[in-house]
Amino acid sequence: MRIVQLVETLETGGLERIAVDLALAQKRAGHSPMLYCMFTGGPLADDARTAGIPVTEFHKKQGFSVKMLFRLARQLRRDAADVVHTHNPGVHHYGAISAWMARVPAVVNTRHGPATSFGRAYQERYFRAVMPLTDRVVFVCEDSRRYLVEQRGLVSGKSAVILNGIELGGFLEKPAAPMSASPRVRFGAVGRMVPVKAHSILIDAFAQLSGKLPNAELRIVGGGPLADELKEQARKVGLDDRIRIEGLNHHIADVLQELDIFVLSSTSEGLPLVILEAMAAGLPVVSTRIGGVSEVAPEGDVSVLCRPGSASDLAEAMYRAATSCDLAVMGNKAREIAIAKFSLDQMWRSYQAVYAEALGRN
C-alpha cells in the first residue's frame, strides 16, 4: 500500500510521534509510507526523512484555502496514494476532499482526543460535513469514541478504537526498579508545559503533601510557554529546592528510570503516550481520571486515579501511592501490560486491518 498521513506539523508531540512511528512500522512491513505536513515540518520530520520516509511540507497560510485542496490533490495523484490517513479534525476536511478529487480509494481519520484542534468549533462542522467521504474514524480510546458517538452524534458504523502503541525497546533495555514505600519518593511528570497539562495543579498538590513526605522530590520535564511561571510558582511555595522544572529532553527512558512514581495531572487527554512510556519503564502511575488512562492503566493494579482539576485530590492520590502501595509490584505489572498490549507493531497491525477493510480487501 501507498499510505499518506496528513498532519498539521511534525513538531514534537504525541500525535506527531504516532504518525512518524506508524510510518516507520509501515515501511518495515514493506509498504510505501509518506507524510504530508499542512504547515511546516519540525524535528520529527527530520527523523522521518533520516529513516527514508518522504515528507512534503505545504506551508499553508492561516484560513481556509481552496488552492490548498488542489495542491493536495495534485500531490496525491503524483504519489498514487491508496490510503489517506488524516490526524485530528483540523486537517481532515482537506484530506477527505482532496482524496476524493484525486480518487484515492480509502480515507481514514484518527481522533486523538475528544476536542477539536485548539478548541476551534468550525473544525467540528467541517469534520461532520466530510463524513460521507470518510471510510473510518479511529479513536485512540473508548472514552473519546463514546463521547463523540453517543453525545455528539458521530456515525457509529464508521468508528473503531485502536489504542496507541509505542516503540518498547528503549524502555525495556532499562531495569524496572521503583523504590519500595519510603519517605524519599521521586515523583515525576513529562509533558509540554501548557495549560491543559495542569502542572500548576501538580505543584500545588506536591506542596500540600510536602510536609507529610519531607524527603519527596518532584521533577517536571518538557519545557513550553509556562516553564517560567511554574518555576516562579515553585519558588513562591518555598519548594524550589525540591521541585525541578526542566526543558525538553529527548531521552525519556533515562528520565523515567530516575523516578519512582509517574504523575499525570492533565485536565483533558485522549490516550497520552507518556502513560504507556511510564508503564513500559516499569513505573506505577498517579493520574487524573481522564481519557483512556483507566483503559490502559488499571486502577489499583497499576495506577491511583483521581478527579481532574483538584490539587487536594491529586495530593491525596500521590500520598496514597507513596505510602500505601507496593511500588515494585505495581511497576512490574505496568511493564507486563505495556509489553502485552501496547507495542507499536500491535497498533500498526490494527491500522492495517482498518485500511484493508476500507479498501474492501477482506
Summary of the structure (lengths in Angstrom):
residues: 362
radius of gyration: 20.9
end to end distance: 14.5
largest distance: 63.8
contacts: 1295
relative contact order: 0.13
helix: 46%
strand: 17%
